[in-house]
Amino acid sequence: MSNNASFDWKKASSIYDFTVRDIKGQDVSLEKYRGHVAIVVNVASKCGLTATNYKELAELHDKYSQEKGLRILAFPCNQFAGEEPGSSEDIVCFAMKQNAKFDLFEKIDVNGDGAHPLYKYLKHKQGGTLGDFIKWNFTKFIIDKNGQPVERHGPNTDPSKLVSHLEKYW
């Protein structure tokens, strides 16, 4: 259980085997999400998809976090056209302005040799249409209550369109 690149993600049996750093730099075991349906998403503040995704992710969180136990884990990433250039403080300020109360984590890489082990695991479990790599900001993984990645949705799938998918796992 580690958040560093030396963790062998291939040995993970669920997302609960991972520890990540929150936006304040504190280690967080993903074990805390056990029993919850979750969305893991790579976010950016300066993307053409930002307004819709932040708004609808915030709405999903507000509507379903208490009622259904939905958890949203947002991982800022600056690998796509430099669209998340800010510091952790900048990202927190931006998210607050978007009314985003879901969980924010430290900026990570989602592709390449330096990709976070969690994202290596997610991409392996739920490959993409043209390859396992993340194509752009706001790729969404649905995680079931057992910590298993069960669906992957591309950047152009608006979060509001995920409700019927999430309902299968509640």
RAMO-V249634 format. One record per run of one state. SS is the DSSP state (hx for helix, st for strand, lp for the rest). FROM is the first residue (numbers start at 1). LEN is the number of residues. Records with the same first field share a line. If there is no record, write none. Layout:
SS->FROM-LEN ; FROM-LEN
//
This chain:
lp->1-8 ; 12-3 ; 18-1 ; 23-4 ; 34-4 ; 44-6 ; 65-6 ; 77-11 ; 98-5 ; 106-11 ; 126-14 ; 144-5 ; 154-5 ; 167-4
hx->9-3 ; 15-3 ; 30-4 ; 50-15 ; 88-10 ; 117-9 ; 159-8
st->19-4 ; 27-3 ; 38-6 ; 71-6 ; 103-3 ; 140-4 ; 149-5
//
